[in-house]
Amino acid sequence: MIYVFPFADKKVSYARSHHDYPASDVFGCGATVVAPVRGKIEETRAVDSWVPKVDDPATRGGKYVSMVGDDGVRYYFAHLDSVAVQAGDTVEAGDQVGIMGQTGNARKSACHTHFGISWPCAGGEWAVRRGEIWPWKYLDAWKKGEQLSPVAEVAEAEAANPDACNLAMLAPSADNA
């Protein structure tokens, strides 16, 4: 399995924390977002359907790409300016999936890409997709060309939360997709 740093063409930065669940907001407006590993595109949203007055959690990511790597791990990129792939596409590590932007609830903050790592669920849901393990150590490794795999940590997190996908499907949302 080959892993690559999922941001290209621009210098980016990211924090070691996120507001209330494991994820990283990566800053570098206009950066090319690429697949970190070979895999299949699971879901995309090429239209920003977030409405500030409603603030539906399922649409906060704006334009997004969710992919499942050949390693079995789901990688999620949200707040994209544009989406370059469609559900069902196969991508190689380093293939463009989008461009960093400011869609969804990022419209009220800064241009960035929300990056989440989790396990795939059987149906469309938003709560697990957004991130279940802290991604910064993988970003650090991949940026240096190191081949650090999140597979074991994702499996541990999923085993510790066996009902997460089912609960996510039940989470209140006007658009649970």
Phi, psi and chi 1 to 4 in degrees:
 res  aa     phi    psi   chi1   chi2   chi3   chi4
   1 MET       -  129.7 -163.9   69.2   44.2      -
   2 ILE  -108.2  127.1  -63.2  171.7      -      -
   3 TYR  -111.0  140.8  -66.3   94.5      -      -
   4 VAL  -129.0  157.0  -59.4      -      -      -
   5 PHE   -66.3  127.4 -172.5   66.6      -      -
   6 PRO   -82.1   17.9   27.7  -32.1      -      -
   7 PHE  -135.7  132.8  -58.8   92.9      -      -
   8 ALA  -135.6  166.5      -      -      -      -
   9 ASP    75.7  -13.9  -59.2  -28.2      -      -
  10 LYS  -146.4  152.4  -65.3 -164.0  178.3 -131.2
  11 LYS   -71.2  134.3 -174.9  177.4  178.9  178.6
  12 VAL  -124.9  161.5  -60.1      -      -      -
  13 SER  -136.1  158.5   61.8      -      -      -
  14 TYR  -155.7  153.4   45.5   90.9      -      -
  15 ALA   -90.5  166.3      -      -      -      -
  16 ARG   -93.4   12.1  -58.4  -85.9 -169.4 -103.8
  17 SER  -147.9  171.0   63.7      -      -      -
  18 HIS  -146.4  162.2 -168.1  -98.3      -      -
  19 HIS   -60.9  -49.0   48.9   87.8      -      -
  20 ASP  -146.6   13.1   60.5   -8.6      -      -
  21 TYR  -161.8  162.1   58.0   90.1      -      -
  22 PRO   -69.0  114.3  -16.9   28.9      -      -
  23 ALA  -169.4  174.1      -      -      -      -
  24 SER  -133.4  134.9  -75.3      -      -      -
  25 ASP   -94.4  121.9  -73.2  -22.2      -      -
  26 VAL  -106.4  127.1 -178.2      -      -      -
  27 PHE  -108.9  136.0  -62.2   88.9      -      -
  28 GLY   160.8   63.6      -      -      -      -
  29 CYS   -45.9  130.0 -159.7      -      -      -
  30 GLY    87.3   -1.6      -      -      -      -
  31 ALA   -62.5  148.2      -      -      -      -
  32 THR   -77.0  130.7  -59.5      -      -      -
  33 VAL  -100.2  126.8  179.8      -      -      -
  34 VAL  -124.0  158.0  -57.0      -      -      -
  35 ALA   -64.9  129.5      -      -      -      -
  36 PRO   -76.5  -13.4   25.5  -30.8      -      -
  37 VAL  -158.3  162.1   66.4      -      -      -
  38 ARG   -66.2  142.1 -176.4 -178.9 -165.9  -74.5
  39 GLY   178.4 -165.2      -      -      -      -
  40 LYS  -121.7  136.6 -169.3  169.2 -170.2  171.4
  41 ILE   -71.7  123.4  -57.5  -58.7      -      -
  42 GLU   -87.9  -51.6  175.1 -173.4   51.6      -
  43 GLU  -146.4  151.3  -63.3  175.9   89.3      -
  44 THR  -140.3  157.5   64.9      -      -      -
  45 ARG  -136.3  111.7  179.0  174.3  -73.8  147.3
  46 ALA   -95.7   -0.9      -      -      -      -
  47 VAL  -122.3  132.7  175.3      -      -      -
  48 ASP   -81.9  107.0 -175.3    0.0      -      -
  49 SER  -105.0   10.9   58.2      -      -      -
  50 TRP   -69.8  132.3 -177.3   68.3      -      -
  51 VAL  -117.7  114.6  176.9      -      -      -
  52 PRO   -52.9  -41.3  -25.6   34.2      -      -
  53 LYS   -64.0  -33.4  -79.5 -175.1  171.8 -178.0
  54 VAL   -84.5  -41.7  177.0      -      -      -
  55 ASP    49.4   48.6 -165.9   24.1      -      -
  56 ASP   -64.8  122.7 -178.1   -4.1      -      -
  57 PRO   -56.2  -30.9  -18.1   26.0      -      -
  58 ALA   -71.3  -18.2      -      -      -      -
  59 THR  -110.9    0.8   63.1      -      -      -
  60 ARG   -60.1  -26.1  -74.0  179.6 -174.0  157.6
  61 GLY   -75.3   -7.8      -      -      -      -
  62 GLY    60.5 -132.7      -      -      -      -
  63 LYS   -77.0  131.4  -63.1  177.7 -174.5  179.2
  64 TYR  -146.8  165.4   71.2   79.8      -      -
  65 VAL  -132.3  132.8  170.4      -      -      -
  66 SER  -122.9  127.3  174.0      -      -      -
  67 MET  -130.9  153.2   66.8  168.9  -76.0      -
  68 VAL  -112.5  117.8  177.1      -      -      -
  69 GLY   -71.1  162.0      -      -      -      -
  70 ASP   -62.3  -12.6  -75.6   -3.1      -      -
  71 ASP   -82.7   -2.4   58.1    1.5      -      -
  72 GLY    86.0    2.2      -      -      -      -
  73 VAL   -97.2  142.6  171.9      -      -      -
  74 ARG   -94.1  135.7  177.8  168.9   41.8 -177.6
  75 TYR  -120.2  131.6  -58.3   92.6      -      -
  76 TYR  -125.8  131.1  174.5   64.2      -      -
  77 PHE  -125.8  118.4  -56.2   93.0      -      -
  78 ALA  -121.3  167.3      -      -      -      -
  79 HIS    70.5   28.4  -52.5  -54.1      -      -
  80 LEU   -71.5  148.1  -59.5  175.6      -      -
  81 ASP   -75.4  -39.3  179.7   63.6      -      -
  82 SER  -147.8  155.2   62.4      -      -      -
  83 VAL  -113.8  128.9  172.1      -      -      -
  84 ALA  -105.2    4.8      -      -      -      -
  85 VAL  -135.4  170.7  -68.8      -      -      -
  86 GLN  -128.5  156.2  -65.1  179.8   -4.2      -
  87 ALA   -54.5  134.8      -      -      -      -
  88 GLY    98.2  -18.6      -      -      -      -
  89 ASP   -65.4  144.4  -72.3   -7.2      -      -
  90 THR   -98.1  133.3  -63.2      -      -      -
  91 VAL  -124.2  149.7  -68.3      -      -      -
  92 GLU   -95.2  158.4  -60.3  -65.1  -31.5      -
  93 ALA   -56.0  127.4      -      -      -      -
  94 GLY    96.1   -8.6      -      -      -      -
  95 ASP   -71.9  139.8  -76.8   -5.1      -      -
  96 GLN   -65.6  133.5 -178.7  177.2  -11.7      -
  97 VAL  -115.3  -17.9  -60.0      -      -      -
  98 GLY   179.8 -171.9      -      -      -      -
  99 ILE  -127.7  134.0  -61.8  -69.5      -      -
 100 MET   -57.9  138.4 -173.9 -179.2  -65.0      -
 101 GLY  -148.3 -148.4      -      -      -      -
 102 GLN  -148.0   54.5 -165.3  170.0    3.2      -
 103 THR  -103.5  172.8   61.2      -      -      -
 104 GLY    65.1 -148.2      -      -      -      -
 105 ASN   -73.3   -2.2   69.4  -10.8      -      -
 106 ALA   -69.6  -14.6      -      -      -      -
 107 ARG   -60.2  -25.2  -76.0 -172.0 -102.8  150.3
 108 LYS   -97.9    7.7   62.7 -178.9 -171.5  175.7
 109 SER  -134.7 -128.6   61.2      -      -      -
 110 ALA  -111.9  154.2      -      -      -      -
 111 CYS   -61.4  124.9 -179.8      -      -      -
 112 HIS  -168.0  171.9   69.0  -78.6      -      -
 113 THR  -117.7  127.2  -67.2      -      -      -
 114 HIS   -82.3  124.4  171.5   96.9      -      -
 115 PHE  -117.5  122.3  178.6   58.2      -      -
 116 GLY  -125.5  147.5      -      -      -      -
 117 ILE  -124.0  130.6  -60.5  175.9      -      -
 118 SER  -156.0 -166.8   64.9      -      -      -
 119 TRP  -105.1  154.2   55.0   89.1      -      -
 120 PRO   -73.5  145.5   15.2  -17.8      -      -
 121 CYS  -106.9  161.3  -66.9      -      -      -
 122 ALA   -67.4  -33.2      -      -      -      -
 123 GLY  -125.1  170.1      -      -      -      -
 124 GLY   -63.7  129.6      -      -      -      -
 125 GLU  -155.2  161.9   48.6   67.4   43.2      -
 126 TRP  -110.6  -28.2   58.3  -90.3      -      -
 127 ALA   -71.8  -40.8      -      -      -      -
 128 VAL   -77.1  -40.8  174.3      -      -      -
 129 ARG   -52.6  -36.1  177.2  177.3   60.2 -144.5
 130 ARG   -71.0  -14.7   65.2 -173.4 -177.0  168.8
 131 GLY   140.6  133.9      -      -      -      -
 132 GLU  -128.6  -12.8  -69.5  -69.5  -30.9      -
 133 ILE  -131.9  155.2   66.2  167.3      -      -
 134 TRP   -72.0  121.9  -66.9  105.3      -      -
 135 PRO   -88.9  -11.5   25.0  -27.5      -      -
 136 TRP   -60.3  -34.5   60.0  -95.4      -      -
 137 LYS   -69.3  -28.6   67.8 -179.0  170.1 -175.9
 138 TYR   -73.9  -42.1  -58.3  101.6      -      -
 139 LEU   -58.6  -45.5  -69.0  170.6      -      -
 140 ASP   -58.0  -46.8  -74.2   -9.5      -      -
 141 ALA   -65.0  -48.6      -      -      -      -
 142 TRP   -64.4  -33.4  -59.5  -23.4      -      -
 143 LYS   -63.0  -32.0 -167.0  172.6 -171.0  178.7
 144 LYS   -90.3    2.1  -65.9 -173.7  -81.8 -172.6
 145 GLY    83.1    8.6      -      -      -      -
 146 GLU   -79.6  148.4  -64.0  171.9    2.7      -
 147 GLN  -101.5   62.8  -63.3  -58.4  -60.3      -
 148 LEU   -84.6  124.3 -176.4   61.8      -      -
 149 SER   -99.8  136.2  170.9      -      -      -
 150 PRO   -86.6    3.1   30.5  -33.9      -      -
 151 VAL   -55.1  -51.5  170.4      -      -      -
 152 ALA   -64.3  -43.1      -      -      -      -
 153 GLU   -66.9  -38.2 -173.1  175.4   -3.1      -
 154 VAL   -65.0  -41.9  167.2      -      -      -
 155 ALA   -62.3  -40.5      -      -      -      -
 156 GLU   -63.7  -44.1  -72.0  173.7   19.0      -
 157 ALA   -64.9  -40.5      -      -      -      -
 158 GLU   -66.2  -41.4 -177.7  177.8   16.6      -
 159 ALA   -63.5  -33.8      -      -      -      -
 160 ALA   -77.1  -15.5      -      -      -      -
 161 ASN  -133.3   61.9  -62.4  -70.7      -      -
 162 PRO   -64.7  -19.9   23.7  -33.1      -      -
 163 ASP   -99.0    5.0  -63.4  -36.3      -      -
 164 ALA   -58.1  -43.8      -      -      -      -
 165 CYS   -65.3  -44.8  -70.2      -      -      -
 166 ASN   -64.2  -41.4  -69.7  -25.7      -      -
 167 LEU   -66.1  -37.7  -67.8  172.8      -      -
 168 ALA   -63.4  -36.8      -      -      -      -
 169 MET   -67.7  -25.0  -72.2  -59.7  -65.9      -
 170 LEU   -90.0   -8.7  -61.7  173.7      -      -
 171 ALA   -60.8  135.4      -      -      -      -
 172 PRO   -60.8  132.0   -7.3   12.7      -      -
 173 SER  -167.4  145.1  169.7      -      -      -
 174 ALA   -76.3  -18.2      -      -      -      -
 175 ASP  -147.2   81.1  177.3   13.1      -      -
 176 ASN   -84.0   65.7 -161.8   11.4      -      -
 177 ALA  -137.6      -      -      -      -      -
